[in-house]
């Protein structure tokens, strides 16, 4: 069953979607982009698997620490 959803987006974004994706295809494009972020029957298991991936966790920690160092150096 499909549901109708009204979205408000920037005019330039709309024209870019219309030009790039084409008329009558935008809804499907947006649904395909959003679906993996909102439909995951076993999200807890997926997070657990990610946390158990030591190499990924090490890379994520390095990235986070580098980001925090960058923020510390910004002027306000």
C-alpha angles and dihedrals in degrees: 000000000000126000127204116238127187117212130187113215136164114279092237090053090051093050090047091052092046092048096042104034100027135229118307091017101077096087092053091046093052092044091052090050095047101038099080090050097053106028115062116130094197104037094145091057091048091053090048091052090050092050091051091054097095096187092052092046091050091051091047092051092049090050092048093049091049090050092051091050089053091052092050090058096052119106118231 
